[in-house]
Amino acid sequence: MFLRKNKYNRTHYTMRKSRFWVYLIMGVLMIYAIIQIFPLIWLLFFSLKNEKEIFGDNIIGFPWNFVWQNYLQAFKGGKIGIYFLNSVIVTFSTVLISGFFASMASYAIARMKWKYNRRVFNLFLIGMMMPLHASLLPLLLILKKLGIYNTLWALIIPYSAFAFPMAILVFTGFLHSLPKEFEEASLLDGCNIYRTFFRIVLPLMKPAIATISIFTFVSTWNELMFAVTFINKQEYKTLTVGIMSMVGQYSTNWGPIGAGLVFATLPTLLIYMLMSNQVQKSFTSGAVKG
């Protein structure tokens, strides 16, 4: 009877101890989540305040009066709609171009056997070591010679080129984790190399493509240096440059700038939420091989 009671007390103590650690971890994670989410909430509040609240006694609090006029002013006076559309065109074009060509190049490197296989792979990886600042002036001269300076292509082409190294690194690693039996079976059924890639390999690469798409999207959407240097025309400016141009030399309306920042932040959050499951699959796909 004593042994049974002692065993019950130890089990009860262990359960209480494990429950304590679970609650503690949950509390720490909740605090961490609040710290991460707070800047987004503050930005939303910031975009709905007037100048008096922003620089007065209500810096981080809930807006006393919702100033929806900030969003209207950002679209009409700040031309946020045009800048937003330009950023969407540039970003999604970069994601599609870099993802499409990098996936084909990675398949050739990972699956085909040819003489300069490894050298080409290393050549692409060298691009990861090249800083953006070092390529600014040469790119500016090349774009002017090609006649695409002050166009959206002046951003799409450099962005796509700088996205290739990271994409090829991830894609080749992902392809090495995939079994070759699917491709061998398709070749035995009469498929050529192109049908095998587009019908068999490319659908299997969805997790890796989602991961690279998110990284490319974030880096392209938030890029400023190329956008400032290669675009001077008002109708071709991207969102980051457009928001920066809303800051006046002598006076600035910070409410519309906050509204513009909200529009600049939302697409990144939406893209990540929609594609986060694919990103998790890409990180775990190589753990178990069939």
C-alpha positions as CSV (number, residue, x, y, z in Angstrom):
1,M,0.0,0.0,0.0
2,F,2.8,2.3,0.8
3,L,4.7,1.5,-2.4
4,R,1.5,2.2,-4.4
5,K,1.0,5.5,-2.7
6,N,4.6,6.5,-3.2
7,K,4.4,5.6,-6.9
8,Y,1.2,7.6,-7.3
9,N,2.9,10.7,-5.6
10,R,5.9,10.4,-7.9
11,T,3.7,10.2,-11.0
12,H,1.6,13.1,-9.8
13,Y,4.8,15.1,-9.1
14,T,6.2,14.3,-12.6
15,M,3.0,15.4,-14.3
16,R,2.9,18.7,-12.3
17,K,6.5,19.3,-13.2
18,S,6.0,18.6,-16.9
19,R,2.9,20.8,-16.9
20,F,4.8,23.6,-15.3
21,W,7.5,23.5,-18.1
22,V,4.8,23.4,-20.8
23,Y,3.1,26.5,-19.3
24,L,6.4,28.2,-19.0
25,I,7.4,27.5,-22.6
26,M,3.9,28.6,-23.8
27,G,4.3,31.8,-21.8
28,V,7.7,32.6,-23.2
29,L,6.5,31.9,-26.8
30,M,3.4,34.1,-26.3
31,I,5.7,37.0,-25.1
32,Y,7.9,36.4,-28.1
33,A,4.9,36.4,-30.4
34,I,3.6,39.7,-28.9
35,I,7.1,41.3,-29.4
36,Q,7.1,40.2,-33.0
37,I,3.6,41.3,-33.8
38,F,3.7,44.6,-31.9
39,P,5.6,46.5,-34.7
40,L,2.9,45.6,-37.2
41,I,0.1,46.7,-34.9
42,W,2.0,49.9,-34.2
43,L,2.4,50.6,-37.9
44,L,-1.3,50.1,-38.4
45,F,-2.1,52.5,-35.6
46,F,0.5,54.9,-36.9
47,S,-1.2,55.0,-40.3
48,L,-4.5,56.0,-38.8
49,K,-3.3,58.9,-36.7
50,N,-2.9,62.6,-37.3
51,E,0.4,64.6,-36.8
52,K,-0.7,65.6,-33.3
53,E,-1.1,62.1,-32.1
54,I,2.0,60.8,-33.8
55,F,4.3,63.4,-32.2
56,G,2.2,64.0,-29.1
57,D,1.1,62.0,-26.1
58,N,-0.3,59.0,-28.1
59,I,2.8,57.7,-29.8
60,I,2.2,53.9,-29.4
61,G,-1.5,53.9,-28.2
62,F,-4.7,53.2,-29.9
63,P,-5.8,56.0,-32.3
64,W,-8.2,58.5,-30.7
65,N,-9.6,59.4,-34.1
66,F,-9.3,57.1,-37.2
67,V,-7.9,59.3,-39.9
68,W,-8.8,57.2,-43.0
69,Q,-7.9,60.3,-45.0
70,N,-4.2,59.2,-44.8
71,Y,-4.9,56.3,-47.1
72,L,-6.8,58.4,-49.5
73,Q,-4.0,61.0,-49.5
74,A,-1.4,58.3,-50.0
75,F,-3.2,57.0,-53.1
76,K,-4.1,60.4,-54.6
77,G,-1.3,62.7,-53.6
78,G,1.4,60.1,-53.0
79,K,0.6,58.0,-56.0
80,I,1.0,54.8,-54.0
81,G,-1.3,52.9,-56.4
82,I,1.1,53.4,-59.3
83,Y,4.2,52.6,-57.2
84,F,2.4,49.5,-55.8
85,L,1.6,48.2,-59.3
86,N,5.1,48.8,-60.5
87,S,6.5,46.8,-57.5
88,V,4.0,44.0,-58.2
89,I,5.1,43.8,-61.9
90,V,8.8,43.9,-61.1
91,T,8.6,41.5,-58.2
92,F,6.4,38.8,-59.7
93,S,8.4,39.0,-63.0
94,T,11.6,38.5,-61.1
95,V,10.2,35.5,-59.2
96,L,8.9,33.8,-62.3
97,I,12.0,34.4,-64.5
98,S,14.5,33.5,-61.8
99,G,12.5,30.5,-60.6
100,F,11.9,29.1,-64.1
101,F,15.5,29.4,-65.5
102,A,17.1,28.5,-62.2
103,S,15.1,25.3,-61.9
104,M,16.1,24.2,-65.4
105,A,19.8,25.1,-64.8
106,S,19.7,23.2,-61.5
107,Y,18.2,20.1,-63.2
108,A,21.0,20.2,-65.7
109,I,23.6,20.5,-62.9
110,A,22.1,17.9,-60.5
111,R,20.9,15.2,-62.9
112,M,22.9,15.5,-66.2
113,K,26.5,14.4,-66.6
114,W,28.6,16.7,-68.7
115,K,32.2,18.0,-68.7
116,Y,31.8,21.4,-67.0
117,N,29.1,20.4,-64.6
118,R,30.8,21.3,-61.4
119,R,32.6,24.3,-62.8
120,V,29.3,25.9,-63.9
121,F,27.8,25.2,-60.5
122,N,30.8,26.9,-58.8
123,L,30.5,29.8,-61.2
124,F,26.9,30.4,-60.2
125,L,27.9,30.3,-56.5
126,I,30.5,32.9,-57.0
127,G,27.6,35.3,-57.7
128,M,26.6,35.0,-54.1
129,M,29.9,36.6,-53.0
130,M,29.5,39.6,-55.3
131,P,28.1,42.6,-53.4
132,L,25.4,44.8,-54.9
133,H,27.4,47.9,-54.5
134,A,30.3,46.6,-56.6
135,S,28.0,46.0,-59.6
136,L,26.1,49.3,-59.4
137,L,28.2,51.4,-61.8
138,P,28.8,48.6,-64.4
139,L,25.1,47.8,-64.5
140,L,24.2,51.4,-64.9
141,L,26.5,51.7,-68.0
142,I,25.2,48.4,-69.4
143,L,21.6,49.3,-69.0
144,K,22.2,52.7,-70.7
145,K,23.9,51.0,-73.6
146,L,21.1,48.5,-74.0
147,G,18.5,51.3,-74.0
148,I,16.5,49.9,-71.1
149,Y,17.5,52.5,-68.5
150,N,14.5,54.1,-66.8
151,T,12.3,51.1,-67.6
152,L,11.0,48.3,-65.5
153,W,13.4,45.9,-67.3
154,A,16.2,47.9,-65.7
155,L,15.1,46.3,-62.4
156,I,13.8,42.9,-63.5
157,I,16.9,41.8,-65.3
158,P,19.4,42.6,-62.5
159,Y,17.1,41.3,-59.8
160,S,16.7,38.0,-61.7
161,A,20.4,37.7,-62.2
162,F,21.2,38.2,-58.5
163,A,18.4,35.7,-57.5
164,F,20.0,32.9,-59.6
165,P,22.8,31.8,-57.3
166,M,20.6,31.3,-54.2
167,A,17.9,29.6,-56.2
168,I,20.4,27.2,-57.9
169,L,22.0,26.4,-54.6
170,V,18.6,25.4,-53.0
171,F,17.3,23.7,-56.1
172,T,20.4,21.5,-56.6
173,G,20.3,20.4,-53.0
174,F,16.6,19.6,-53.2
175,L,17.1,17.6,-56.5
176,H,19.9,15.5,-54.9
177,S,17.4,14.4,-52.2
178,L,14.8,13.2,-54.8
179,P,14.9,9.6,-56.0
180,K,15.8,9.0,-59.6
181,E,13.3,6.2,-60.1
182,F,10.5,8.6,-61.3
183,E,12.7,10.0,-64.0
184,E,14.0,6.6,-65.1
185,A,10.4,5.3,-65.3
186,S,9.3,8.3,-67.5
187,L,12.3,7.8,-69.8
188,L,11.4,4.1,-70.2
189,D,7.9,5.2,-71.1
190,G,9.2,7.3,-74.0
191,C,9.3,10.8,-72.4
192,N,12.2,13.0,-73.6
193,I,14.2,15.1,-71.2
194,Y,11.9,18.1,-71.5
195,R,8.7,16.2,-70.8
196,T,10.4,14.5,-67.9
197,F,11.4,17.8,-66.4
198,F,8.1,19.6,-66.8
199,R,5.8,16.6,-66.1
200,I,7.7,14.8,-63.4
201,V,10.5,16.8,-61.8
202,L,9.0,20.3,-61.7
203,P,5.9,19.3,-59.7
204,L,8.1,17.6,-57.2
205,M,10.1,20.8,-56.7
206,K,7.1,22.8,-55.4
207,P,8.4,23.0,-51.8
208,A,11.8,24.3,-53.0
209,I,10.2,26.7,-55.5
210,A,8.0,28.1,-52.7
211,T,11.0,28.7,-50.5
212,I,13.0,30.5,-53.2
213,S,9.9,32.4,-54.3
214,I,9.5,33.8,-50.8
215,F,13.2,34.8,-50.4
216,T,13.2,36.3,-53.9
217,F,9.9,38.1,-53.3
218,V,11.1,39.7,-50.0
219,S,14.5,40.8,-51.3
220,T,13.0,42.2,-54.5
221,W,10.0,43.9,-52.9
222,N,12.2,45.7,-50.3
223,E,15.1,46.6,-52.6
224,L,16.0,50.3,-52.7
225,M,19.4,50.9,-54.1
226,F,18.9,49.6,-57.6
227,A,15.4,51.1,-57.7
228,V,16.7,54.6,-56.8
229,T,19.7,54.4,-59.3
230,F,18.1,52.8,-62.3
231,I,14.7,54.5,-62.3
232,N,14.2,58.3,-62.4
233,K,10.8,58.5,-64.2
234,Q,7.9,59.0,-61.8
235,E,5.7,56.5,-63.6
236,Y,8.2,53.6,-63.2
237,K,9.2,54.1,-59.6
238,T,8.6,51.2,-57.2
239,L,6.9,51.3,-53.8
240,T,10.1,51.7,-51.7
241,V,11.3,54.7,-53.8
242,G,7.8,56.2,-53.9
243,I,7.5,56.1,-50.1
244,M,10.9,57.6,-49.8
245,S,10.0,60.4,-52.2
246,M,7.0,61.3,-49.9
247,V,9.4,62.7,-47.3
248,G,9.6,66.5,-48.0
249,Q,12.6,68.7,-47.6
250,Y,10.8,71.1,-45.2
251,S,7.6,69.4,-44.1
252,T,6.4,65.8,-44.2
253,N,2.9,64.3,-43.7
254,W,3.8,61.1,-41.7
255,G,0.2,59.7,-41.7
256,P,0.2,59.0,-45.5
257,I,3.7,57.6,-45.3
258,G,2.4,55.2,-42.6
259,A,-0.4,54.2,-44.9
260,G,2.1,53.5,-47.7
261,L,4.2,51.4,-45.4
262,V,1.1,49.3,-44.5
263,F,0.6,48.6,-48.2
264,A,4.3,47.8,-48.6
265,T,4.1,45.3,-45.6
266,L,0.9,43.4,-46.4
267,P,2.0,41.5,-49.5
268,T,5.0,40.0,-47.7
269,L,2.8,38.8,-44.9
270,L,0.2,37.3,-47.3
271,I,2.8,35.6,-49.4
272,Y,4.4,34.0,-46.4
273,M,1.2,32.8,-44.9
274,L,0.0,31.3,-48.2
275,M,3.3,29.5,-48.9
276,S,4.6,28.7,-45.4
277,N,3.5,25.0,-45.6
278,Q,5.5,24.5,-48.7
279,V,8.6,26.1,-47.1
280,Q,8.3,23.7,-44.1
281,K,8.1,20.8,-46.6
282,S,11.3,21.9,-48.4
283,F,13.2,21.9,-45.1
284,T,12.1,18.4,-44.2
285,S,12.0,16.7,-47.6
286,G,15.5,15.5,-47.4
287,A,15.1,14.0,-44.0
288,V,13.4,10.8,-45.2
289,K,14.2,9.4,-48.6
290,G,12.0,6.8,-50.4
